[in-house]
Every structure is written in structure tokens, then in C-alpha cells.
Amino acid sequence: MTSPYTLKDISRPNGGFAMLAVDQREAMRQMFVAAGQQKPVSDRVLTDFKVAATRILSPYASAVLADKQFCFDQIVEQGAAAESCGLIASADYFYAGNGVPVDSVEIDMSVDPHAIRAMGGKAMKLLVLWREDEPAEERLAMVEKYVERCRSAGLVSIIEPVVRPPRRGLSFDREAAIVAAATELGSTGADLYKAEMPLFGKGDDQTVIEACKKLSTQIKMPWVILSTGVEADNFGRAVRLAMMGGASGFLAGRAIWASVIGAQDPDTVLREVSVPRLQKLADIVDECMSQR
């Protein structure tokens, strides 16, 4: 096998991460419905949006995360990703249930890491749902198996722990759960940790920074934030504060392109709204990295 890829292959020259996510699946379909798209929203609608977003936004991102179900193959076939942008494949299979599009997750064994590499992929990502009342052993075993699959093909391994309320009605403290998930999964041997933003980025600066520092003490690998739950107009601030607390950038989708969903001319809105937003976020990453 040729040399393995490293974090440098999905980061900016200064080591920071300004990464775009277009791997949302049924959640994105729900976004189109909420935006007024006539039901049923076809798979083609999702694929076309994901490919267009990749083509227009990837020149400004250090990497783009895409799913095999709707768009990874099409992005490769159409050459939609900029050469300067690393390709990341989602390696997770989602099960809907209890009224949510992602109620449980397992490794998608149909996503072959060697095939991903042959198609130009540099990394894979695995979503890990963390619930206090579900056994840690199962999560840890899944992550270990996933990391081994990535390494077998020389791909960078990214894990994305996302906390959920217990299934059996116990009380739920999101902030404590995020730290507990990091304590459990932050030293699993993956290459990069994709974390939920503490406090959704709300509160005074020092409080948010301290919450991020608490995560940093538990995560024994570089980490980035996602944008789910963070207001788009506040995401730049969240990135800055997270990096002041130890993060190395972001891997995000909704904060960059969610406002484009349902637009009459999405390509134009992506260029006029999402491109400047992504450029500003990348500038924040660069500025914060330069201060280290």
C-alpha cells in the first residue's frame, strides 16, 4: 500500500481545519420539506444540491464530507470537488426511529475503505451516538473496528460522537454528556474528533471557552466542532471561542448552506451567501492558528 494519508491531507496549510459537510441524509430531506418543497422530496433533489454545494464551496474548504448513499460517487464522477479539497466519505449507516431520522448507527460495511481511497478519498467519518444508558463497550468496539478499517486503506479516521437523551427516561444534562462522551471516546486512537459545540456557543466568552477547555482535557487527539444547534450567524464566534479553548477548526454544513435549502436559484445563493460565509469561517481558523 502507498503511504497513508494524514491530517495534513484534509487541513489548511497552517494545520487548521475548515471542512464542509454535505453528508446529511434524511435530515436534509426534512429540511427541504420544512422549506416548502413538495412531498415526496426525491433522492435526485438531495443529490443535485449536495453536488452543487460541493462544486461551489469546495474551493474554499480544506475538505468536504459526503455520503455514499446520495452523492459521494456523483461528486467523484463529475469532478465536483476542488483539487485542493480533501474528500471524506461517511462510513455510517443510519436507522430511523422514535420520530427522528437517526435513532441508531452502525458501521456501513458497504462503504469499502479501499474503494474510497481508489476513488480519491482521504478520510472516513463515523457518527457515534452516545447515550448514558447504553453500554460503552459496544460503542468502543464499533470505533475500534472502524479505525482498523480506515488504517487498512491508509485513510484518516474521524469520529463524531453526538449525545442523546437516555432511552429509559433518565434526566439528561447535555453539557455533562458531551464531556462524558469525550472522556469515553477521546482516546480511542482515531485521528480526529468531531465534537458538538458546548453550550451551543451561547453565553459569555469566558464561559464558552472554559467549556471547550474542559473538552480539550478529555480529547487526546485534534478536535473540531460541528454546527448543528448553533445559530448560523453565531457560528463564526463559536469557532473562534472553541479554538481558544483548544479546538482546531470545524467540520460543518448547516451553518454554511442551510439558508439555501428551498431557494429558487440555489447555485446563485450558494455563491452569494454560502461562499462568503465559508471564507469568513476559514479566515477565523487561520487567524486562530496563527496565534498559537
TIPASE-62010 format. One record per residue (C-alpha): x negated, y, z negated; residue in one letter. Coordinates in Angstrom, 2 decimals, padded with zeros to 5 digits, always signed. Each point is the difference from the previous one (the first is absolute). Example, Ala and Ser with C-alpha at 12.3 -4.5 7.8 and 13.67 -1.06 7.14 Angstrom:
TIPASE-62010
PT       X       Y       Z code
PT -012.30 -004.50 -007.80    A
PT -001.37 +003.44 +000.66    S
end
This chain:
TIPASE-62010
PT       X       Y       Z code
PT +000.00 +000.00 +000.00    M
PT -001.17 +003.54 +000.69    T
PT -000.62 +002.40 -002.88    S
PT +002.97 +000.63 -002.30    P
PT +001.75 +003.31 +000.10    Y
PT -000.35 +002.30 -002.99    T
PT +001.87 +002.94 -001.46    L
PT -002.06 +002.26 +002.27    K
PT +002.01 -001.38 +002.91    D
PT +003.26 +001.46 -001.33    I
PT -001.31 +003.14 -001.73    S
PT -001.09 +003.46 +001.00    R
PT -003.76 +000.67 +000.38    P
PT -000.15 +001.31 -003.57    N
PT +001.50 -003.19 -001.41    G
PT +003.48 +001.37 -000.66    G
PT +003.16 -001.61 +001.35    F
PT +002.64 +001.83 +002.04    A
PT +002.08 -002.95 +001.18    M
PT +003.37 -000.16 +001.71    L
PT +002.63 -002.68 -000.71    A
PT +002.63 -001.03 +002.54    V
PT +000.61 -003.50 -001.41    D
PT +003.37 +000.72 -001.62    Q
PT +002.52 -002.52 +001.30    R
PT +003.62 -000.27 -001.15    E
PT -000.59 +003.07 -002.17    A
PT -000.69 +001.96 +003.18    M
PT +003.18 -001.37 +001.58    R
PT +001.91 +001.33 -003.00    Q
PT -001.68 +003.38 +000.49    M
PT +001.33 +000.16 +003.57    F
PT +003.49 -000.86 -001.26    V
PT -000.25 +002.72 -002.66    A
PT -001.07 +002.46 +002.70    A
PT +003.20 -000.69 +001.97    G
PT -001.22 -002.62 +002.47    Q
PT +002.93 -002.09 +001.22    Q
PT +000.08 -003.52 -001.44    K
PT -001.41 -002.48 +000.68    P
PT -003.44 +001.57 +000.30    V
PT -001.85 -002.22 +002.46    S
PT -003.51 -001.37 -000.43    D
PT -000.96 +001.99 +003.09    R
PT +000.78 +003.27 -001.80    V
PT -002.44 -000.93 -002.76    L
PT -002.68 -001.19 +002.39    T
PT +000.20 +003.10 +002.18    D
PT -000.29 +002.31 -003.01    F
PT -002.91 -001.89 -001.54    K
PT -001.95 -000.08 +003.27    V
PT +000.68 +003.69 +000.68    A
PT -001.05 +000.97 -003.53    A
PT -003.18 -002.00 +000.40    T
PT -000.82 +001.52 +003.38    R
PT +000.58 +003.57 -001.17    I
PT -001.35 -000.18 -003.56    L
PT -002.86 -002.53 +000.09    S
PT -002.57 +002.49 +001.40    P
PT +000.28 +001.79 -003.35    Y
PT -000.06 -003.10 -002.24    A
PT -002.91 -002.14 -001.13    S
PT +002.20 -003.11 +000.35    A
PT +003.55 -001.02 +000.83    V
PT +001.96 -002.80 -001.70    L
PT +002.44 -001.86 +002.26    A
PT +002.18 -003.10 -000.29    D
PT -000.03 -003.00 +002.32    K
PT +003.78 -000.28 -000.14    Q
PT +000.69 +003.19 +001.92    F
PT -003.08 +001.76 +001.28    C
PT -003.54 -001.31 -000.55    F
PT -000.10 -001.90 +003.30    D
PT +001.63 +002.86 +001.90    Q
PT -002.46 +002.52 -001.43    I
PT -002.88 -002.17 +001.18    V
PT +001.51 -000.77 +003.40    E
PT +000.74 +003.68 +000.69    Q
PT -003.28 +001.28 -001.41    G
PT +002.02 +002.30 -002.25    A
PT -002.56 +000.27 -002.81    A
PT -002.86 +002.45 +000.41    A
PT -003.44 -001.62 +000.24    E
PT -001.07 +001.97 -003.06    S
PT +002.82 -001.52 -002.06    C
PT -000.37 -003.42 -001.63    G
PT +002.86 -002.48 +000.42    L
PT +001.51 -001.65 -003.08    I
PT +002.53 -002.84 +000.21    A
PT +002.65 -000.69 -002.61    S
PT -000.40 -003.56 -001.25    A
PT +003.16 -000.14 -002.10    D
PT +003.40 -001.58 +000.59    Y
PT +002.94 +001.77 -001.60    F
PT +003.16 -001.61 -001.39    Y
PT +003.06 +002.20 -000.46    A
PT +002.30 -000.45 -002.96    G
PT +001.87 +001.72 -002.82    N
PT +000.87 +002.89 +002.30    G
PT -003.58 +000.91 +000.91    V
PT -001.96 -000.76 +003.20    P
PT -003.02 -001.32 -001.93    V
PT +000.97 -002.10 -003.02    D
PT -002.87 -002.49 +000.18    S
PT -003.18 -000.42 +002.03    V
PT -002.29 -002.77 +001.12    E
PT -003.01 -000.23 +002.29    I
PT +001.12 -000.11 +003.63    D
PT -001.91 -003.07 +001.15    M
PT +000.94 +000.75 +003.62    S
PT -002.33 +003.03 -000.14    V
PT -003.30 -001.70 +000.87    D
PT -002.96 +002.08 -001.21    P
PT -002.24 -001.32 +002.78    H
PT +002.58 +000.99 +002.61    A
PT +000.33 +003.43 -001.63    I
PT -003.75 +000.49 +000.27    R
PT +000.01 -001.15 +003.63    A
PT +002.65 +002.64 +000.72    M
PT -002.15 +002.73 -001.50    G
PT +001.26 -000.02 -003.58    G
PT -002.42 +001.06 -002.72    K
PT +002.07 -000.76 -003.10    A
PT +003.18 -001.54 -001.39    M
PT +002.36 +001.16 -002.75    K
PT +002.10 -002.01 -002.46    L
PT +002.91 +001.42 -002.01    L
PT +000.15 -001.47 -003.50    V
PT +003.18 +000.55 -002.02    L
PT -000.74 +000.24 -003.73    W
PT +002.70 -000.81 -002.52    R
PT -000.68 -000.36 -003.69    E
PT +002.17 -003.11 -000.28    D
PT -001.59 -001.89 +002.89    E
PT -003.16 -002.08 -000.50    P
PT -003.32 +001.72 +000.66    A
PT -001.50 -003.32 +001.08    E
PT +002.14 -000.08 +003.14    E
PT -000.98 +003.54 +001.00    R
PT -003.68 -000.62 -000.67    L
PT +000.03 -003.25 +001.98    A
PT +001.67 +001.73 +002.95    M
PT -002.55 +002.82 -000.01    V
PT -002.90 -002.44 -000.27    E
PT +001.29 -002.00 +002.98    K
PT +000.55 +003.19 +002.00    Y
PT -003.48 +001.38 -000.73    V
PT -001.53 -003.31 +001.08    E
PT +001.95 +000.15 +003.27    R
PT -001.30 +003.52 +000.66    C
PT -003.57 -000.99 -000.76    R
PT +000.19 -003.02 +002.28    S
PT +000.36 +002.41 +002.95    A
PT -002.19 +002.80 -001.35    G
PT +002.94 +002.31 -000.57    L
PT +000.38 +002.63 -002.71    V
PT +002.61 -001.02 -002.60    S
PT +002.48 +002.57 -001.32    I
PT +002.50 -000.78 -002.75    I
PT +003.06 +002.14 -000.75    E
PT +001.44 -000.71 -003.45    P
PT +003.47 +001.52 -000.36    V
PT +001.83 -000.22 -003.31    V
PT +003.64 -000.98 -000.37    R
PT +002.38 -000.23 -002.97    P
PT +000.18 -003.42 -001.66    P
PT +002.59 -002.36 +001.42    R
PT +001.42 -000.80 -003.42    R
PT +001.07 +003.45 -001.16    G
PT -002.96 +000.93 -002.16    L
PT -000.84 +003.68 -000.39    S
PT -002.17 +001.43 +002.75    F
PT -002.73 +002.60 -000.42    D
PT -001.29 +000.71 +003.51    R
PT -003.15 +001.79 -001.12    E
PT -000.98 -002.74 -002.44    A
PT +000.75 -002.62 +002.65    A
PT -002.28 +001.68 +002.55    I
PT -002.86 -000.15 -002.50    V
PT +000.82 -003.60 -000.94    A
PT +000.00 -001.00 +003.67    A
PT -003.37 +001.69 +000.46    A
PT -001.37 -001.79 -003.06    T
PT +001.12 -003.34 +001.41    E
PT -000.84 +000.50 +003.66    L
PT -002.72 +002.64 +000.00    G
PT -002.87 -002.47 -000.24    S
PT +001.18 -002.72 +002.34    T
PT -002.83 +000.41 +002.49    G
PT +002.01 +001.76 +002.70    A
PT -001.78 +002.84 +001.77    D
PT +002.57 +002.79 -000.44    L
PT +002.93 +000.61 -002.34    Y
PT +003.05 +001.91 +001.23    K
PT +001.75 +001.46 -003.04    A
PT +003.30 +001.69 -000.70    E
PT -000.44 +003.64 -000.94    M
PT +000.22 +000.45 -003.78    P
PT +002.93 +002.20 -001.07    L
PT +000.94 +000.28 +003.70    F
PT -002.52 +002.88 -000.02    G
PT +002.28 +002.12 -002.20    K
PT -001.04 +001.89 -003.10    G
PT -002.82 +002.35 -000.87    D
PT -003.33 -000.62 +001.70    D
PT -001.90 -001.30 -003.02    Q
PT +002.74 -002.46 -000.97    T
PT +000.01 -001.48 +003.51    V
PT -003.81 -000.12 +000.16    I
PT -000.19 -001.79 -003.35    E
PT +002.57 -002.55 +001.17    A
PT -002.14 -000.66 +003.06    C
PT -003.14 -000.30 -002.11    K
PT +001.78 -002.66 -002.05    K
PT +000.50 -001.96 +003.21    L
PT -003.64 +000.48 +000.96    S
PT -001.16 -001.66 -003.21    T
PT +001.92 -003.14 +000.98    Q
PT -000.66 -000.19 +003.75    I
PT -003.47 -001.43 +000.70    K
PT +000.02 +000.85 +003.69    M
PT +000.67 +003.17 +002.03    P
PT +003.66 +000.96 -000.04    W
PT +002.40 +002.19 +001.96    V
PT +003.55 +001.16 -000.54    I
PT +003.17 -000.67 +001.95    L
PT +002.71 +002.60 +000.52    S
PT +003.23 -001.84 -000.82    T
PT +001.95 +002.02 -002.54    G
PT -002.17 +003.10 +000.37    V
PT +001.64 +003.03 +001.60    E
PT -001.61 +000.65 +003.37    A
PT -000.72 +003.63 -000.83    D
PT -001.71 -001.08 -003.22    N
PT -002.06 -002.83 +001.46    F
PT -003.04 +002.15 +000.77    G
PT -000.14 +001.09 -003.63    R
PT +000.46 -003.61 -001.08    A
PT -002.94 -001.10 +002.17    V
PT -002.20 +002.74 -001.44    R
PT +000.89 -000.80 -003.62    L
PT -000.35 -003.74 +000.55    A
PT -003.46 +000.52 +001.45    M
PT -000.93 +002.21 -002.95    M
PT +001.04 -002.99 -002.11    G
PT -002.14 -002.47 +001.93    G
PT +001.90 -000.97 +003.15    A
PT -001.69 +000.08 +003.40    S
PT +002.84 +001.13 +002.24    G
PT +003.33 -001.29 +001.25    F
PT +001.75 -002.61 +002.10    L
PT +003.41 +001.49 +000.68    A
PT +002.86 +000.14 +002.44    G
PT +003.18 +001.61 -001.28    R
PT -001.64 +003.26 -001.11    A
PT -001.37 +000.40 +003.51    I
PT +002.76 -001.07 +002.36    W
PT +003.26 -000.59 -001.95    A
PT +001.43 +003.38 +001.02    S
PT -000.33 -001.03 +003.66    V
PT +002.36 -002.97 -000.34    I
PT +003.16 +000.70 +001.97    G
PT -001.43 +002.97 +001.95    A
PT +001.28 +000.50 +003.54    Q
PT -003.56 +000.34 +001.29    D
PT -002.16 -001.92 -002.50    P
PT -003.23 +000.35 +002.00    D
PT +000.20 +003.78 -000.11    T
PT +000.83 +000.06 -003.71    V
PT -002.82 -002.42 -000.73    L
PT -002.39 +002.37 +001.76    R
PT +001.38 +003.19 -001.51    E
PT +000.71 -001.19 -003.56    V
PT -001.81 -003.25 -000.76    S
PT -003.34 +000.74 +001.66    V
PT -000.60 +003.23 -002.02    P
PT +001.16 -001.77 -003.15    R
PT -002.46 -002.87 +000.54    L
PT -002.80 +002.41 +000.89    Q
PT +000.59 +001.92 -003.23    K
PT -000.05 -003.19 -002.03    L
PT -003.24 -001.11 +001.65    A
PT -001.52 +003.40 -000.78    D
PT +000.92 -000.47 -003.66    I
PT -001.71 -003.40 -000.02    V
PT -003.12 +001.48 +001.58    D
PT -000.08 +002.90 -002.43    E
PT +000.37 -002.26 -003.02    C
PT -002.66 -002.41 +001.23    M
PT -002.41 +002.88 +000.58    S
PT +000.32 +000.96 -003.66    Q
PT -001.15 -003.39 -001.27    R
end
